[in-house]
Amino acid sequence: MQRRIREAFTLGLLISLCCWASGLLYANPGNGRFDLNRWDRTQTLNLDGSWLFLPGRFVEPQELEDILDHDYQDIKVLQAGASIQDDPSAPRYGTYILRLAHPNKLDDLALFHGLYYSSAKSQVFCRNVPSRSLTLHLGQVGASPVSSTPKLSTFAVQNLQPLAAIPVCTELVIMLQVSSFHHSWAGMWLPPRLGPSKEFTDFLAQQEWSYAFILGILLFVSFYAGSFAWRRRQERSAFYVALGALLLGLRIACLFHAAEASEGSAPWLWHFENFLIYSASYLVPFLSLKSLKYFLPGTHLSRGGERALDGLALVIILFQLLTPVRFWTEYAGVFLLFGVGSVLLVLVYLIQAMRQRTPNVWPHFLGVLFAFSGMLMEMLVVYRVIDYLPLNISGYGSAIWISLQLQLSAQRFADALERSEYLSSHLQDEVQKQTEQLRELNRYIAENVLKRFLPPSVVADIVAGKRALDEKARALQITVLFADLCNFTRISAQEGPERTANVLNGFLVQMTETVFAHNGTIDKFLGDGVLVLFGAPEAMAPEAQAEAAWQCASQMQEALQRLNKSWQAEGWPALEMRIGIHCGSAFVGSFGGPMRSDYTAIGDTVNLASRIQAVAEPNQILVSEEMARHLPSLASRKHGSFQLKGIRDSQVLYHLEPWVEDLARPRKKSS
């Protein structure tokens, strides 16, 4: 039983091998010959067997027999789908020949040609009747660049119905003349297909419909995004979307023109169409990368990286425009790498944004996947892994990506328009709200900052905008008052930091109130001392300055005595204060920079007032001779001549009596 099974299995295997071998011999009897006897006519037949190739020769149907009989040594066997460039020594033109054995029922058959960047002349005839050949021109073939006119990638259908009228067709011959002088890729890129003519014509109709549909979508997107960019010019994302859609639309238009036009392209049109087709493959991803930073802030290149990418794109564009197509297509892989690199950068930034849970990421991500799948399909066609793109999937993928970007740009525009409409309808409320907030801010600054250092009248002018706080330094006639507590450092060391801080704050608060009551400006606190200006920033006459300083100094001493009574009740020793006053010229204004500045006074007048205070006795007010001239004669009495530290000439100083209203007139005359 087992023996019979083994014999049956062996017999079946031998029969299968014989059938397979005979089928091969029967289907492809020799070089340049294809057998149609066992072809299923319901399926298209890809004529990708071995073609005969005559390099550097254009052969006509009448020459076929003579060539096969006498010139067989000139014929090369070339696999279908190979290009002339695969043989570097071959010229850039020649004739492909394929014979189809046992043709029958040709009335509903057609040849489907796919041509890339070349010109071709297809002649199909019965070998026994070469005079009745069918001819299809795809561009103008020629033996030189001048005599040939190329076409872009295109598809064409060549109906075989007229050959059906021939009673006996022993062998069908396809003679394909091809020339390619204007592109680095030459030859027959796609082998012809044999099949029902209706299937091919339906495919071309679908292809044309898809071209028209995608072109309409892209033109609409370009116009729509362009209107956004025009109405809101700071929104550059819409500009990049409009430019990308326009480039894709022009690319589709070039392919549509190539499919419709039977004649070849003029040199300038050939250059322009090739530039658009190739540049769109890398510029659209590049423009999408540039628009990404507006859709997803924080996901973009650094300024240096962005400029480098812009420079590379500009170099590639100039390289394409200024060199012949046949030259720069040698480096088409670089353009494709640039586009793929842009897509990969977009993917990296989108993944980063997705991890950060940034909104509006998924539409971009889906669009990139559609576009990348289309680019991958196009690469497979370029490297002849597949024959053609079904229904122009590359164009659909890029169109979907651009459309999704338009949706995001439109959303940004709608949000901006909604905010604008809200502000327009609530403008008065918003202005009033912002004004109230500014008033609150001014009030806070005035109450918590300015009023600590400036008189209330000056603060009011600053808040009202009548006076600037950062005034430039200028020379002014001012009166400077220095006040300092005697032996406060020694006493504070004995009493401790907490009690010292409470006493010092109480002292400074009382001195501030007294100074402001007489229109003085506190320049700064100097530990336990105070520097006060009169006449800046609020201008005052010299006599008014002198009288205000005199009255302020007297009341500062009186205020200290009142404080001493309360402090002594708490066990704090009595404090004494020295005061020195001088008037003269000084530079007054803001000193410093944008990060830190002070409103202060500098000059000899300030230094002299400080030295006068240093030689005063406790609870004494000393003034300079210049100050005494602006006071009533009874307000001061000569105290003596002093050699002050850091002052070259000796100074006559006056003891200032406590301010009494009756002493305010008459004023002392200059001696």
Summary of the structure (lengths in Angstrom):
residues: 671
radius of gyration: 49.1
end to end distance: 153.1
largest distance: 153.1
contacts: 2140
relative contact order: 0.06
helix: 53%
strand: 21%
